[in-house]
């Protein structure tokens, strides 16, 4: 979803996946199988992951702007734009005219999409380094998610497509690690504020 995603991203894996949709068997009616069973279901998860990440980063940007932290706000907006672009690439690759419908029964590893950062990680005095750490954690969770699908899906085409996305997520993790190396670490007292805003501790 910049230095973070300079490669075509999920577009390549999504494109390959799209060509396999027609040959991917559907689950039989009334049967409930664990895990993701079709390419379309996999890419619905991929799109939702990107869309939710874009929304969460935009939310974080708004919060930073409200606390007069424009540098971090702009970084979060940049991350939101990247995630939105990757969501659009999934739609294009799958030839979906609009976001795929779903019932909200995603098979995430946790309670939210892997690339949705935790709200509790925000701090009104946080630095760009902290924002990138959040992005790194999100990408790592996405890597773990697709890796699990690649190893556990019952459909061979789904396993292959998930493995391709897993490798792309691995690259994204490494790209952010390199970005972090170029970003100054905050001082040890970065969170100290002698006159914090009302209601903020």
N, C-alpha and C positions, 0 to 999 in steps of 0.2 A: 501498500500500500503503500532529485535530492540525492544525497549520499546514501539514504536509507534504502531506496528502491530504484536504483539506476537501471536494473535489468528490466525486461518487459514484464516481469512480475507474473501474476497468475494467468496472464493472458495466454502464454504458451501452453501451460497445462490445461487451462480451460478449453482452448481451441482443440487440443487433442481429445479432451473429454467429450466435447460436443460432437465429434465425428463418431463417437462410440454410443451415443444415446440410443440410436435406432436399433443397435444390436444388443443392448443391455436388457435382459429379461426383467419384466415387472414382477413384483411380489404377487403371489396368488391371493385372490380376495379372501379375506377372513383369516389369513395367516399373519402371525406377528413374529418377526425375526429380530434378534438383537442386532444393533448396529445399523449402519447405513447400507442400503441394499441396491441402490441404483445411482447411475452417474448424475441424473437430474437431482436426486436428493443430496448427493455430495455437493453439487454446485449451488444448490439452494443454501446449504450451510455456508459455503464459501462466500456467497453474496451477502448473506445476513451478517457474517462476521465482519466484512468490510463496512457495511452500512452502519452497524452498531458502533464500530470503532470510530467512524467519521463523526457520528452524532455525539459520542462521548468526548472526543477531543474538542469538538466545537463547544461543548458544555464547559470543559475545563478552560478553554480560552476565554469564555464569557466570565468565568469566576476570577481569572487572573486580571482581566480588565477592570472588573469591579473593585479589585484590591490595588489598582494602579501599578500593575506589574506588566507593562507592555511587551517587554522582551520575551518573557515566557508565554504570554498570550499569543504573540505572533508565531512562536514555534509550534504551539498547539494547533493554531489555525493551519499552519503548513502541513502538519501531520494529518489533520482532518481532510485537507484537499487531496493528499496522496491516497488516503483510504477511499475517499469518494471516487477517485479516478480508477482505482482497482476494482471497485464495485461495478463501475460502468464497463470495464473490460470483461468482467464475467458475463454481464448481460449481452454484450456484443458477441462474445465467443459462443454463447449458447443460443444466440439469435432470439433472445427474449426481448419483446418490445417493452415490457414493464417488469418490475420486480416480481419474482415468482411467488404465488400464494403459499401460505403455510399456516399451520394450526398452532404454531408456537411450541411444538413438541421437539425442540432441537436436542440433539444428543451431545451437549457440551460436557466437558469434564467437570465443570463446576456449575454454579447457578447462572452464570452469564457467559456470553460469547468470549472466547479466549483473548481477543484483542481489545476488549473493553476494559480500560484501566479502572482500578478501584478508586472511588471518590475519596476514601480515607487517606489516600496517598498525597493529596493536595495540601499545600501550605502556601499561605499568601505571600511569603517571602522566598519561596523556592526559586532555584536558579535553573538555567537551561539544562545543566547537567542532570538535575533531578527529573526534568521532563523526559530526557532521553533514557534515563533509567526506567521510567515507567514504560516507554515505548519498547525498550529491550525486553522487559518482562512480558509484555503483551505478545511480542513476536515469538518469544520462547514458548509461551503457552500455545500459540497457533502451531508451532512446529510439533509440539507434543501431541496436539489434537490430531493433526493429519497423520502423524506417525502411528498413532493408535489405530486409526481407520485403515491405514496401509497394511497393518499386521493382522487386523481382526475381521475385516469385511469378508462376507461370504462370497461375493462376486469378484472374479479375477479382474475384470475391467475397472471396477471401483478401486480395488487394491492398487492397481497400476497408476490410475489417475491420482489417487491420494498420495502415492509415493513420489510422484512428480512434483506435486504441490509441497510436500514435506521438504524436498530438496531445495525448492525455492525459498521456503521459510528459513531453512538453515542458512542460506545466503543472506537473507534479510537480517538474521541475528548477527552474523559476522559484520555486515555493513554498519549496523548500529554500534557494535563494539568498536569499530574503527572510528566512527563519528565521536563516540565518547572519548577516545584517546586524544582527539583534537580539541575537545571542549574543556575549558578550565574547571577544575574541581572547586566547589565552594569552600570558603573558610570554615573552620570548625564552629564558629559562632554565628553562622549564617541565619539561624532562626531567632537570634536575639533581637528584640525590639523594645527599647525603653518606654515606648508609648504606644502599645498595641491598640488596634481599633476596638471599639466597644463590643463586647461579646466574644472577642477572640482571645484565646489563651495560648 
